[in-house]
Amino acid sequence: MKTNKILIALAVAGTTNAYAADAAVAAQWGTVAEPAYPSTICGQPLAATLKPVNASADTLDKDPSRSQPDTARIQAAIDACATGQAVKLVKGAAGESGFISGPLKLKSGVTLWVDTGVTLFASRNPKDYDTGTGACGTAGSASGKLCKPFIVADKTAKSGIVGGGVIDGRGGSLLTSGANANARSWWDVAYQKRSQNLTPQTFRILQIQNGSDFTLHGITLQNSPNFHVWGYGVTGLTAWGIKLLTPSLAYTRDGYQCPAGTTPDVLTPATCFTPDTALNTDGFDTGYSSNVLLAYSYISVGDDHVAIKSSTGAGAHRHTYAHNHFYYGHALSIGSETNAGVSDIAVTDLSIDGYDSGTGGGLRIKSDSSVGGQVSNVSYTGICSRNISHPLTFDSFYSGSKGSLYPSFTGVTVRDFHHLGSSKYQGGTLTFAGYALNGQNNPLTITLDNVVFDGTQPTYTPGHNGASLNPYATHFTLGPGPVSFASSIVASSANGVTISGNGSGSGTARSCGAAFVPLKSVVATSPI
């Protein structure tokens, strides 16, 4: 096996998460090295035959009967590929760089390799993804997922997707068939959840389910109509040096400066999108999976950067998130479903720049009594954040839903956390709410050590959904390093708040001078 030589120093010198080839990360289950690419290609590489225009394939598939010209040959190559080898997509002889495909199914032991300079575009014809109901590409009252994912790995072992190329879900492109043909894009359909309280039927780019040892390396996934990566029931998922971006420049303006009247809150079909109007486009979602590593990666999306959920099976355990950069997005989240248990989650060396979107979050554990469970042994170390409205959220009353699945968050540690503030939200707002209601007493136990907010100090969100005040039902350990807002935490037996330590110890705030890297220096299609 030949190691792919990636160097994510790029054009930015001194970044906190630059790494050289053959780097390794210490995870809870052992040391994980940078993944190696397959040394053998199945047959001849598949050459592109399409020429995108301005990073868009929309001029190439207006006819819905020609919506997936490359599906058959890519799927045939995957099906014929031997274990341990790769199907490689490359540029054509005349510089052609585009493929357009409908849903693809990976198989065990086979890697899909999208070469640098190549884009694999998803079909924008809802019929290609429909599960038989005719509802894909619409919004209505039906629940459940009624669209197939673009790429699925079901019960696979040792498969993956690698390469310096791009997989593009085309979330902002007009649909070409069905009730919304030439009238809405996937993101316009998704926005009907907010505007009309309808359930949208859109597709995920990549769905990895009930398998083991899946690898993502170097690849860019962008413009997903729904989640970018959905990995559920997986044992062994390594994502290294990946980029998740929504929306790209194909569907917006530089800096997300959409002209007035062009976004889906005021126009259908919209002609410009921002992360806040490309709804439910989570980045990296891992439910009831174990031995998960996300390293040296970049995420800017319209919902959670990461969502660790646990509603069934053995739960979610042993996740490591190391040396990553987050931009637009709601947070690195655990929950809201935690009823099957979440444990041993380690986050280290993370930068978050939320661009003052208003929905920007930092570190978050969220649940409620309808989907709650045990969350334990969660550590966050070496975090730099700025321009977000909710830097720290630990909330057992995330929604007003009620039930008898009571949340319990214990053994949470935040260490060497430095928030540089925001011109719009200053220090932002914090939530510390354990669960104490209905005869239950499950306090949040949390250690804050060297947690420093520059300038105006944070405030607290109001009490909500049964938590009368904030902080509520929380046992704090402060120090030994400083906690800049320690004086605002008040012990209260009535509210279940206790304090050990005083947060006045000496220490130097984490250096964040090289922490924030422009995303466009890493992803050419990025608006930021």
C-alpha positions as CSV (number, residue, x, y, z in Angstrom):
1,M,0.0,0.0,0.0
2,K,1.3,3.4,-0.9
3,T,0.6,6.3,1.4
4,N,-1.0,9.3,-0.2
5,K,1.2,12.3,0.5
6,I,-1.1,15.1,1.7
7,L,0.3,18.2,3.3
8,I,-2.3,20.4,4.8
9,A,-0.1,23.3,5.5
10,L,-1.3,24.8,2.2
11,A,-0.7,28.5,1.8
12,V,-1.2,29.2,5.5
13,A,2.0,29.0,7.5
14,G,1.9,28.1,11.2
15,T,-1.7,26.8,11.4
16,T,-2.4,24.8,14.5
17,N,-3.5,21.8,12.6
18,A,-1.1,21.6,9.7
19,Y,0.2,18.1,9.3
20,A,2.8,16.3,7.3
21,A,2.4,13.0,5.4
22,D,2.4,9.9,7.6
23,A,1.0,11.8,10.6
24,A,-0.8,9.9,13.3
25,V,-3.5,10.6,15.9
26,A,-3.8,9.0,19.3
27,A,-7.4,7.8,19.6
28,Q,-9.0,5.9,22.5
29,W,-8.6,2.6,20.7
30,G,-5.0,3.1,19.6
31,T,-2.9,5.2,17.3
32,V,-4.5,5.9,13.9
33,A,-2.1,6.7,11.0
34,E,-3.0,8.7,8.0
35,P,-4.9,6.2,5.7
36,A,-3.1,4.7,2.8
37,Y,-4.7,4.7,-0.7
38,P,-5.1,1.4,-2.6
39,S,-2.1,0.6,-4.7
40,T,-4.1,-1.2,-7.4
41,I,-6.7,0.3,-9.7
42,C,-9.5,-1.9,-11.0
43,G,-8.9,-2.1,-14.7
44,Q,-8.5,1.2,-16.5
45,P,-9.4,4.5,-14.7
46,L,-12.8,5.8,-15.7
47,A,-12.3,9.0,-17.8
48,A,-14.7,11.9,-17.5
49,T,-16.6,12.9,-20.7
50,L,-18.4,16.0,-19.5
51,K,-17.2,19.6,-19.2
52,P,-18.9,21.5,-16.4
53,V,-19.4,25.3,-16.8
54,N,-18.3,27.5,-13.9
55,A,-18.3,24.4,-11.6
56,S,-21.9,23.6,-12.5
57,A,-23.4,20.7,-14.5
58,D,-26.8,22.4,-15.0
59,T,-26.3,23.0,-18.7
60,L,-25.5,19.3,-19.2
61,D,-28.7,17.6,-17.8
62,K,-31.7,19.7,-18.5
63,D,-33.4,16.7,-20.2
64,P,-34.5,14.5,-17.2
65,S,-34.2,11.4,-19.4
66,R,-30.5,12.0,-19.5
67,S,-30.1,12.8,-15.8
68,Q,-27.5,10.1,-15.0
69,P,-25.2,9.3,-17.9
70,D,-22.4,7.9,-15.8
71,T,-24.3,5.7,-13.3
72,A,-24.1,2.4,-15.2
73,R,-20.4,2.5,-15.9
74,I,-19.4,3.6,-12.4
75,Q,-21.6,1.0,-10.7
76,A,-20.4,-1.7,-13.1
77,A,-16.8,-0.9,-12.3
78,I,-17.6,-1.0,-8.5
79,D,-19.4,-4.3,-8.9
80,A,-16.5,-5.9,-10.8
81,C,-13.7,-4.5,-8.6
82,A,-11.7,-6.9,-6.5
83,T,-11.2,-6.5,-2.8
84,G,-8.4,-4.2,-1.8
85,Q,-8.6,-2.2,-5.1
86,A,-10.1,1.1,-6.2
87,V,-12.3,2.4,-8.9
88,K,-10.7,5.7,-10.0
89,L,-12.4,8.6,-11.7
90,V,-10.0,10.8,-13.7
91,K,-10.1,13.6,-16.2
92,G,-10.7,12.9,-19.9
93,A,-8.1,13.3,-22.6
94,A,-9.4,16.7,-23.6
95,G,-9.7,18.0,-20.0
96,E,-13.2,16.8,-19.3
97,S,-13.7,16.8,-15.6
98,G,-17.3,16.0,-14.8
99,F,-19.4,12.9,-14.1
100,I,-23.1,12.9,-13.5
101,S,-24.6,9.9,-11.7
102,G,-27.7,8.7,-9.9
103,P,-27.5,6.6,-6.7
104,L,-24.4,4.4,-6.3
105,K,-23.8,1.4,-4.0
106,L,-20.4,0.6,-2.6
107,K,-19.3,-2.9,-1.8
108,S,-16.9,-4.4,0.8
109,G,-13.2,-4.0,0.2
110,V,-13.6,-1.5,-2.7
111,T,-12.6,2.2,-2.7
112,L,-14.1,4.9,-4.9
113,W,-11.2,7.3,-5.8
114,V,-12.3,10.7,-7.2
115,D,-9.1,12.2,-8.6
116,T,-7.9,15.8,-8.1
117,G,-9.7,18.1,-10.6
118,V,-12.6,15.7,-11.1
119,T,-16.2,16.4,-9.8
120,L,-18.8,13.6,-9.4
121,F,-22.1,15.4,-9.7
122,A,-25.3,14.0,-8.3
123,S,-28.4,13.8,-10.6
124,R,-30.9,16.5,-10.0
125,N,-33.8,14.3,-11.1
126,P,-35.9,13.2,-8.1
127,K,-37.1,10.1,-9.9
128,D,-33.5,8.7,-9.7
129,Y,-33.7,8.7,-5.9
130,D,-37.3,7.9,-5.3
131,T,-38.1,4.9,-3.1
132,G,-41.4,4.2,-4.9
133,T,-43.7,6.7,-3.3
134,G,-43.2,9.5,-5.8
135,A,-42.5,11.9,-2.9
136,C,-38.8,12.5,-3.4
137,G,-38.2,16.1,-4.2
138,T,-41.4,17.3,-2.6
139,A,-42.4,18.5,0.9
140,G,-45.6,17.2,2.6
141,S,-46.9,15.3,5.6
142,A,-45.2,12.0,5.0
143,S,-42.4,11.1,7.5
144,G,-39.4,8.9,7.0
145,K,-36.7,9.0,4.3
146,L,-38.4,8.7,0.9
147,C,-35.2,9.5,-1.1
148,K,-32.3,7.1,-1.6
149,P,-28.9,8.5,-0.7
150,F,-26.5,9.4,-3.5
151,I,-23.9,6.9,-2.3
152,V,-24.6,4.1,0.1
153,A,-22.3,1.7,1.9
154,D,-24.6,-0.9,3.5
155,K,-23.0,-3.6,5.7
156,T,-19.6,-3.1,4.0
157,A,-16.2,-3.8,5.5
158,K,-13.0,-2.0,4.5
159,S,-14.4,0.2,1.8
160,G,-14.1,4.0,1.4
161,I,-14.0,7.1,-0.7
162,V,-10.7,9.0,-1.3
163,G,-9.0,11.5,-3.6
164,G,-8.5,15.2,-4.1
165,G,-11.7,15.6,-6.1
166,V,-15.2,16.7,-5.3
167,I,-18.6,15.0,-4.8
168,D,-21.3,17.6,-5.4
169,G,-24.9,17.1,-4.3
170,R,-26.1,20.2,-6.3
171,G,-28.5,21.2,-3.6
172,G,-29.2,24.6,-5.2
173,S,-29.9,23.3,-8.7
174,L,-33.5,23.2,-10.0
175,L,-35.1,19.8,-10.1
176,T,-35.9,18.4,-13.5
177,S,-38.9,16.2,-12.9
178,G,-41.9,15.8,-10.6
179,A,-44.1,18.3,-8.9
180,N,-41.2,20.8,-8.5
181,A,-39.7,20.5,-11.9
182,N,-38.0,23.8,-12.9
183,A,-39.8,25.4,-9.9
184,R,-37.7,24.4,-6.8
185,S,-34.2,23.2,-6.0
186,W,-33.5,20.7,-3.3
187,W,-32.8,23.5,-0.8
188,D,-36.1,25.3,-1.8
189,V,-37.9,22.1,-1.0
190,A,-36.0,21.9,2.4
191,Y,-36.9,25.5,3.2
192,Q,-40.6,24.5,3.1
193,K,-40.0,23.0,6.6
194,R,-39.4,26.5,7.9
195,S,-41.9,28.4,5.7
196,Q,-44.8,25.9,5.7
197,N,-43.9,23.4,8.4
198,L,-43.8,20.6,5.8
199,T,-41.5,17.6,5.8
200,P,-39.0,17.8,2.9
201,Q,-37.9,14.7,1.1
202,T,-34.3,15.3,0.0
203,F,-31.2,13.0,-0.2
204,R,-28.0,12.6,1.7
205,I,-24.7,12.5,-0.2
206,L,-23.1,9.6,1.7
207,Q,-24.8,7.0,3.9
208,I,-22.7,4.5,5.7
209,Q,-24.7,2.0,7.7
210,N,-24.1,-1.1,9.8
211,G,-20.6,-1.8,8.5
212,S,-17.0,-1.6,9.6
213,D,-13.7,0.1,8.8
214,F,-14.8,2.8,6.4
215,T,-12.3,5.4,5.2
216,L,-12.8,8.9,3.9
217,H,-9.6,10.7,2.9
218,G,-9.0,14.0,1.2
219,I,-12.3,14.2,-0.6
220,T,-14.6,17.3,-0.7
221,L,-18.3,16.8,-0.3
222,Q,-20.3,19.9,-1.1
223,N,-23.8,21.2,-1.7
224,S,-25.7,18.3,-0.1
225,P,-29.5,18.5,-0.2
226,N,-29.5,17.0,3.3
227,F,-26.7,15.5,5.5
228,H,-23.2,15.2,3.9
229,V,-22.0,12.2,5.8
230,W,-24.4,9.9,7.7
231,G,-22.6,7.0,9.4
232,Y,-24.8,4.9,11.6
233,G,-24.1,1.6,13.3
234,V,-20.5,1.6,12.0
235,T,-17.5,0.2,13.9
236,G,-14.4,1.9,12.6
237,L,-15.0,5.1,10.6
238,T,-11.9,7.2,9.8
239,A,-12.3,10.6,8.0
240,W,-9.0,12.3,7.4
241,G,-8.4,15.6,5.6
242,I,-11.9,15.8,4.2
243,K,-13.8,19.0,3.4
244,L,-17.6,19.5,3.8
245,L,-19.0,22.7,2.3
246,T,-22.5,24.1,1.7
247,P,-23.2,26.2,-0.2
248,S,-20.3,26.5,-2.6
249,L,-19.8,29.5,-4.9
250,A,-21.9,27.9,-7.6
251,Y,-25.0,28.8,-5.5
252,T,-24.1,32.0,-3.7
253,R,-21.8,35.1,-3.7
254,D,-18.4,35.6,-2.3
255,G,-18.7,36.0,1.5
256,Y,-22.3,34.8,1.3
257,Q,-23.3,38.3,0.4
258,C,-26.6,37.4,-1.4
259,P,-28.4,40.3,-2.9
260,A,-31.7,41.3,-1.2
261,G,-34.7,39.3,-2.5
262,T,-32.7,36.3,-3.8
263,T,-32.8,33.8,-0.8
264,P,-35.5,31.2,-0.2
265,D,-37.1,33.1,2.7
266,V,-38.3,35.7,0.2
267,L,-38.0,34.0,-3.3
268,T,-38.9,30.6,-4.7
269,P,-37.0,29.3,-6.5
270,A,-34.2,31.1,-4.8
271,T,-31.2,32.3,-6.8
272,C,-28.7,32.6,-3.9
273,F,-28.2,30.7,-0.7
274,T,-26.4,31.0,2.5
275,P,-25.6,28.4,5.2
276,D,-28.6,29.6,7.1
277,T,-31.0,29.0,4.2
278,A,-29.6,25.6,3.1
279,L,-31.4,23.8,5.9
280,N,-30.6,20.5,7.5
281,T,-27.3,20.2,5.8
282,D,-25.4,18.6,8.7
283,G,-21.7,17.8,8.1
284,F,-20.6,14.7,9.8
285,D,-23.3,12.6,11.6
286,T,-22.4,9.5,13.5
287,G,-25.1,7.6,15.3
288,Y,-24.6,4.5,17.5
289,S,-21.1,4.1,16.0
290,S,-17.8,3.4,17.7
291,N,-14.1,3.9,17.0
292,V,-14.8,7.1,14.9
293,L,-12.0,9.5,14.0
294,L,-12.4,12.9,12.2
295,A,-9.0,14.5,11.8
296,Y,-7.4,17.4,9.9
297,S,-10.7,18.3,8.3
298,Y,-12.8,21.4,7.4
299,I,-16.5,21.8,7.8
300,S,-18.8,24.7,6.9
301,V,-22.5,23.8,6.6
302,G,-26.1,24.8,7.3
303,D,-26.6,22.7,10.4
304,D,-24.5,20.8,13.0
305,H,-20.9,20.5,12.0
306,V,-20.9,17.1,13.8
307,A,-23.9,15.3,15.3
308,I,-23.2,12.3,17.6
309,K,-26.5,10.6,18.1
310,S,-27.4,7.4,19.9
311,S,-30.9,6.1,19.8
312,T,-30.5,2.3,19.4
313,G,-28.1,-0.6,19.4
314,A,-24.9,-0.4,21.5
315,G,-24.8,3.4,21.5
316,A,-22.0,5.7,20.5
317,H,-18.6,5.2,22.0
318,R,-14.9,6.1,21.5
319,H,-15.0,9.1,19.1
320,T,-11.9,11.3,18.5
321,Y,-12.1,14.7,16.8
322,A,-8.6,16.0,16.3
323,H,-7.1,19.0,14.5
324,N,-10.2,20.3,12.7
325,H,-11.4,23.6,11.5
326,F,-15.1,24.5,11.7
327,Y,-16.8,27.6,10.1
328,Y,-20.5,28.1,9.5
329,G,-22.6,25.6,11.5
330,H,-24.6,25.0,14.6
331,A,-21.9,23.2,16.8
332,L,-20.0,20.0,17.5
333,S,-23.1,18.4,19.0
334,I,-23.9,15.3,21.0
335,G,-27.6,14.5,20.8
336,S,-30.4,15.2,20.9
337,E,-31.0,11.4,20.9
338,T,-28.8,10.0,23.6
339,N,-31.0,7.2,25.0
340,A,-28.7,4.3,23.9
341,G,-25.7,6.0,25.6
342,V,-22.7,8.1,24.5
343,S,-19.3,7.7,26.1
344,D,-15.6,8.4,25.6
345,I,-15.7,11.4,23.3
346,A,-12.5,13.3,22.9
347,V,-12.2,16.7,21.0
348,T,-8.7,18.3,20.7
349,D,-7.2,21.1,18.8
350,L,-10.4,22.6,17.2
351,S,-10.9,26.1,15.7
352,I,-14.4,27.4,15.2
353,D,-15.2,30.7,13.3
354,G,-19.0,31.1,13.0
355,Y,-19.0,34.4,11.0
356,D,-21.7,35.8,13.4
357,S,-24.5,34.0,11.6
358,G,-26.7,34.0,14.6
359,T,-27.0,30.2,14.7
360,G,-23.3,29.6,15.2
361,G,-22.5,27.2,18.0
362,G,-19.4,25.8,19.6
363,L,-19.5,22.8,21.9
364,R,-22.9,21.3,22.6
365,I,-24.5,18.4,24.4
366,K,-28.3,18.5,23.9
367,S,-31.1,16.2,24.9
368,D,-34.5,16.1,26.7
369,S,-36.7,13.6,28.5
370,S,-38.2,12.2,25.3
371,V,-34.8,11.0,24.0
372,G,-32.4,11.3,26.9
373,G,-29.8,8.9,28.2
374,Q,-26.3,8.7,29.7
375,V,-23.6,10.8,28.3
376,S,-20.2,10.3,30.0
377,N,-16.5,11.0,29.8
378,V,-16.5,13.8,27.2
379,S,-13.4,16.0,27.0
380,Y,-12.8,19.1,25.0
381,T,-9.1,20.3,25.0
382,G,-7.4,23.1,23.1
383,I,-10.3,25.0,21.5
384,C,-10.2,28.4,19.8
385,S,-13.5,30.0,18.9
386,R,-14.8,33.4,17.7
387,N,-17.9,35.0,16.0
388,I,-20.4,32.5,17.4
389,S,-23.5,33.2,19.5
390,H,-23.6,30.1,21.7
391,P,-20.0,29.0,22.6
392,L,-20.9,26.4,25.3
393,T,-24.2,24.6,25.5
394,F,-24.9,21.7,27.8
395,D,-28.7,21.4,27.9
396,S,-30.9,18.6,29.3
397,F,-34.0,20.6,28.4
398,Y,-33.1,21.1,24.7
399,S,-36.8,20.9,23.6
400,G,-40.2,20.9,25.3
401,S,-40.8,17.2,24.4
402,K,-41.6,15.0,27.4
403,G,-41.1,11.4,28.3
404,S,-39.3,9.1,30.7
405,L,-35.9,8.9,29.0
406,Y,-34.1,11.2,31.3
407,P,-30.8,12.8,30.3
408,S,-27.7,12.5,32.4
409,F,-24.4,14.3,31.5
410,T,-21.4,13.4,33.6
411,G,-17.7,13.6,33.4
412,V,-17.6,16.6,31.0
413,T,-14.3,18.5,30.8
414,V,-13.6,21.8,29.0
415,R,-9.9,22.7,29.2
416,D,-7.8,25.3,27.4
417,F,-10.8,26.9,25.7
418,H,-10.3,30.4,24.4
419,H,-13.1,32.5,23.0
420,L,-12.0,35.6,21.2
421,G,-15.5,37.2,21.2
422,S,-17.7,38.6,18.5
423,S,-18.5,42.2,17.4
424,K,-22.1,41.2,17.2
425,Y,-22.6,38.8,20.1
426,Q,-19.7,39.8,22.4
427,G,-19.1,36.8,24.7
428,G,-22.3,35.0,23.5
429,T,-24.6,33.0,25.8
430,L,-23.9,29.8,27.8
431,T,-26.2,27.0,29.0
432,F,-25.4,24.6,31.9
433,A,-28.6,22.6,32.6
434,G,-28.6,19.2,34.2
435,Y,-31.8,17.3,34.6
436,A,-33.7,17.7,37.9
437,L,-37.4,17.1,37.4
438,N,-40.1,14.4,37.7
439,G,-38.3,12.9,40.8
440,Q,-35.0,12.6,38.9
441,N,-31.8,14.3,40.0
442,N,-29.2,13.9,37.3
443,P,-26.9,16.9,37.7
444,L,-24.5,17.9,34.9
445,T,-21.0,17.4,36.3
446,I,-18.5,19.6,34.4
447,T,-14.9,20.8,34.9
448,L,-13.9,24.1,33.5
449,D,-10.1,24.7,33.4
450,N,-8.4,27.6,31.7
451,V,-11.6,28.7,30.0
452,V,-11.0,32.3,28.9
453,F,-13.4,34.7,27.2
454,D,-11.8,37.9,25.9
455,G,-13.6,41.2,26.3
456,T,-17.2,41.2,27.3
457,Q,-18.0,38.1,29.3
458,P,-20.7,35.7,28.3
459,T,-24.2,35.7,29.7
460,Y,-26.7,32.8,30.3
461,T,-29.7,31.7,28.2
462,P,-32.9,32.1,30.2
463,G,-34.4,29.1,32.0
464,H,-36.6,27.0,29.6
465,N,-38.6,23.8,29.2
466,G,-38.6,22.9,32.9
467,A,-35.2,24.3,33.9
468,S,-36.3,27.3,36.0
469,L,-32.9,29.1,35.8
470,N,-29.5,28.8,34.2
471,P,-27.2,27.4,35.5
472,Y,-29.4,24.7,36.8
473,A,-28.7,21.3,38.3
474,T,-25.0,21.6,37.6
475,H,-22.0,20.6,39.7
476,F,-19.0,22.7,38.6
477,T,-15.3,22.1,39.2
478,L,-13.5,25.3,38.4
479,G,-9.7,25.3,37.8
480,P,-6.9,24.8,38.5
481,G,-6.5,27.3,35.6
482,P,-8.6,30.5,35.3
483,V,-12.2,30.7,34.3
484,S,-12.9,34.2,33.2
485,F,-16.6,34.2,34.0
486,A,-16.3,32.3,37.3
487,S,-17.8,35.2,39.3
488,S,-21.1,34.8,37.5
489,I,-21.5,31.2,38.6
490,V,-23.4,31.2,41.9
491,A,-23.9,28.2,44.1
492,S,-27.6,27.5,44.9
493,S,-29.1,24.6,46.8
494,A,-32.5,25.6,45.4
495,N,-31.3,25.3,41.8
496,G,-28.9,22.4,42.4
497,V,-25.8,24.3,41.6
498,T,-22.6,23.5,43.5
499,I,-19.0,24.8,42.9
500,S,-15.7,23.2,43.7
501,G,-12.7,25.6,43.2
502,N,-12.9,29.2,42.3
503,G,-11.5,29.6,38.8
504,S,-9.1,32.3,39.8
505,G,-5.9,30.3,39.3
506,S,-3.0,31.4,37.1
507,G,-2.6,30.4,33.6
508,T,-2.2,31.6,30.0
509,A,-5.1,31.6,27.6
510,R,-4.6,29.2,24.7
511,S,-2.8,30.8,21.8
512,C,-5.1,31.3,18.8
513,G,-3.0,33.5,16.6
514,A,-2.6,30.9,13.9
515,A,-5.8,28.9,14.6
516,F,-8.2,30.4,12.0
517,V,-7.6,29.4,8.3
518,P,-9.6,30.9,5.4
519,L,-11.6,28.1,4.0
520,K,-11.0,29.2,0.4
521,S,-7.3,28.5,0.9
522,V,-8.3,24.9,1.4
523,V,-11.4,24.5,-0.9
524,A,-11.3,26.5,-4.1
525,T,-15.1,26.5,-4.3
526,S,-15.6,28.2,-0.9
527,P,-17.1,31.7,-0.6
528,I,-15.2,32.4,2.7
